Amino acid sequence: MAEVTQVLESLASQEATVAVAESLTGGLIGATFTLVPGSSRVFKGGVISYATDLKQRLLGVPGDLLRREGAVHPEVAAAMAAGVARLCEATYGVAVTGVAGPEPQDGQPVGTVFAAVSGPGGQVWGRRLSLKGSRERIRVETMDEAIDLLASVLKDNKGEHSG
């Protein structure tokens, strides 16, 4: 929880906001952010786009990308992050898409996850995860990794954004 609090404080100090687009985590990232009192200063909201068609309709993920690669792909995560930032008018968008199990999806094995953060100027940072364990463990580790990716981005961009 300490890292989540630090991320929220870092966003506040940069006068920045965040929104989340979640698939396999089903709202865990947003729920974790909102556990912290005062998170409403920087947390704008999110979209749980569990169904592939919602990734396209709500977040603007290109349909041809989804048809060609499936929902579990780094470009899909990047488009989800940019889409949720745009939709929620947030400085940063955080997105995760992947396979928590029990079966493989889109040709990807269980534990394959892509996380992405979009930021000012359209810049996107991504992370590929190969997680092991139960469905619950994969979902929780995905949440932790997504928050860690945002923390890294905020640390690297400290002072580069205002307003």
URQUIFEN-V670489 format. One record per residue. N is the residue number from 1. RES is the residue in three letters. SS is DSSP state (alpha for helix, beta for strand, coil for the rest). PHI is phi in whole degrees, 0 to 359 (999 if undefined). Layout:
n->N res->RES ss->SS phi->PHI
n->N res->RES ss->SS phi->PHI
This chain:
n->1 res->MET ss->coil phi->999
n->2 res->ALA ss->alpha phi->300
n->3 res->GLU ss->alpha phi->295
n->4 res->VAL ss->alpha phi->298
n->5 res->THR ss->alpha phi->300
n->6 res->GLN ss->alpha phi->296
n->7 res->VAL ss->alpha phi->298
n->8 res->LEU ss->alpha phi->296
n->9 res->GLU ss->alpha phi->295
n->10 res->SER ss->alpha phi->295
n->11 res->LEU ss->alpha phi->301
n->12 res->ALA ss->alpha phi->298
n->13 res->SER ss->alpha phi->293
n->14 res->GLN ss->coil phi->268
n->15 res->GLU ss->coil phi->54
n->16 res->ALA ss->coil phi->243
n->17 res->THR ss->coil phi->231
n->18 res->VAL ss->beta phi->221
n->19 res->ALA ss->beta phi->225
n->20 res->VAL ss->beta phi->235
n->21 res->ALA ss->beta phi->238
n->22 res->GLU ss->beta phi->242
n->23 res->SER ss->coil phi->244
n->24 res->LEU ss->coil phi->298
n->25 res->THR ss->coil phi->279
n->26 res->GLY ss->coil phi->56
n->27 res->GLY ss->coil phi->109
n->28 res->LEU ss->alpha phi->298
n->29 res->ILE ss->alpha phi->293
n->30 res->GLY ss->alpha phi->300
n->31 res->ALA ss->alpha phi->297
n->32 res->THR ss->alpha phi->293
n->33 res->PHE ss->alpha phi->300
n->34 res->THR ss->alpha phi->280
n->35 res->LEU ss->coil phi->291
n->36 res->VAL ss->coil phi->275
n->37 res->PRO ss->coil phi->302
n->38 res->GLY ss->coil phi->88
n->39 res->SER ss->alpha phi->297
n->40 res->SER ss->alpha phi->296
n->41 res->ARG ss->alpha phi->296
n->42 res->VAL ss->coil phi->232
n->43 res->PHE ss->beta phi->269
n->44 res->LYS ss->beta phi->275
n->45 res->GLY ss->beta phi->146
n->46 res->GLY ss->beta phi->190
n->47 res->VAL ss->beta phi->230
n->48 res->ILE ss->beta phi->263
n->49 res->SER ss->coil phi->256
n->50 res->TYR ss->coil phi->293
n->51 res->ALA ss->coil phi->278
n->52 res->THR ss->alpha phi->303
n->53 res->ASP ss->alpha phi->296
n->54 res->LEU ss->alpha phi->290
n->55 res->LYS ss->alpha phi->301
n->56 res->GLN ss->alpha phi->283
n->57 res->ARG ss->alpha phi->292
n->58 res->LEU ss->alpha phi->268
n->59 res->LEU ss->alpha phi->253
n->60 res->GLY ss->coil phi->77
n->61 res->VAL ss->coil phi->293
n->62 res->PRO ss->coil phi->302
n->63 res->GLY ss->alpha phi->299
n->64 res->ASP ss->alpha phi->294
n->65 res->LEU ss->alpha phi->295
n->66 res->LEU ss->alpha phi->296
n->67 res->ARG ss->alpha phi->292
n->68 res->ARG ss->alpha phi->284
n->69 res->GLU ss->alpha phi->250
n->70 res->GLY ss->coil phi->86
n->71 res->ALA ss->coil phi->280
n->72 res->VAL ss->coil phi->259
n->73 res->HIS ss->coil phi->201
n->74 res->PRO ss->alpha phi->298
n->75 res->GLU ss->alpha phi->292
n->76 res->VAL ss->alpha phi->292
n->77 res->ALA ss->alpha phi->300
n->78 res->ALA ss->alpha phi->297
n->79 res->ALA ss->alpha phi->293
n->80 res->MET ss->alpha phi->297
n->81 res->ALA ss->alpha phi->297
n->82 res->ALA ss->alpha phi->295
n->83 res->GLY ss->alpha phi->295
n->84 res->VAL ss->alpha phi->288
n->85 res->ALA ss->alpha phi->297
n->86 res->ARG ss->alpha phi->295
n->87 res->LEU ss->alpha phi->300
n->88 res->CYS ss->alpha phi->265
n->89 res->GLU ss->coil phi->53
n->90 res->ALA ss->coil phi->252
n->91 res->THR ss->coil phi->293
n->92 res->TYR ss->beta phi->237
n->93 res->GLY ss->beta phi->241
n->94 res->VAL ss->beta phi->243
n->95 res->ALA ss->beta phi->220
n->96 res->VAL ss->beta phi->223
n->97 res->THR ss->beta phi->214
n->98 res->GLY ss->beta phi->177
n->99 res->VAL ss->coil phi->240
n->100 res->ALA ss->coil phi->269
n->101 res->GLY ss->coil phi->101
n->102 res->PRO ss->coil phi->273
n->103 res->GLU ss->coil phi->248
n->104 res->PRO ss->coil phi->300
n->105 res->GLN ss->beta phi->219
n->106 res->ASP ss->coil phi->51
n->107 res->GLY ss->coil phi->75
n->108 res->GLN ss->beta phi->254
n->109 res->PRO ss->coil phi->288
n->110 res->VAL ss->coil phi->306
n->111 res->GLY ss->coil phi->98
n->112 res->THR ss->beta phi->279
n->113 res->VAL ss->beta phi->221
n->114 res->PHE ss->beta phi->239
n->115 res->ALA ss->beta phi->243
n->116 res->ALA ss->beta phi->214
n->117 res->VAL ss->beta phi->232
n->118 res->SER ss->beta phi->254
n->119 res->GLY ss->coil phi->221
n->120 res->PRO ss->alpha phi->304
n->121 res->GLY ss->alpha phi->76
n->122 res->GLY ss->alpha phi->80
n->123 res->GLN ss->coil phi->291
n->124 res->VAL ss->beta phi->228
n->125 res->TRP ss->beta phi->243
n->126 res->GLY ss->beta phi->226
n->127 res->ARG ss->beta phi->212
n->128 res->ARG ss->beta phi->260
n->129 res->LEU ss->beta phi->241
n->130 res->SER ss->beta phi->237
n->131 res->LEU ss->coil phi->261
n->132 res->LYS ss->coil phi->238
n->133 res->GLY ss->coil phi->117
n->134 res->SER ss->coil phi->289
n->135 res->ARG ss->alpha phi->305
n->136 res->GLU ss->alpha phi->299
n->137 res->ARG ss->alpha phi->296
n->138 res->ILE ss->alpha phi->299
n->139 res->ARG ss->alpha phi->295
n->140 res->VAL ss->alpha phi->292
n->141 res->GLU ss->alpha phi->295
n->142 res->THR ss->alpha phi->299
n->143 res->MET ss->alpha phi->301
n->144 res->ASP ss->alpha phi->300
n->145 res->GLU ss->alpha phi->294
n->146 res->ALA ss->alpha phi->296
n->147 res->ILE ss->alpha phi->293
n->148 res->ASP ss->alpha phi->295
n->149 res->LEU ss->alpha phi->298
n->150 res->LEU ss->alpha phi->298
n->151 res->ALA ss->alpha phi->301
n->152 res->SER ss->alpha phi->296
n->153 res->VAL ss->alpha phi->298
n->154 res->LEU ss->alpha phi->296
n->155 res->LYS ss->alpha phi->296
n->156 res->ASP ss->alpha phi->292
n->157 res->ASN ss->coil phi->258
n->158 res->LYS ss->coil phi->305
n->159 res->GLY ss->coil phi->86
n->160 res->GLU ss->coil phi->272
n->161 res->HIS ss->coil phi->233
n->162 res->SER ss->coil phi->214
n->163 res->GLY ss->coil phi->70
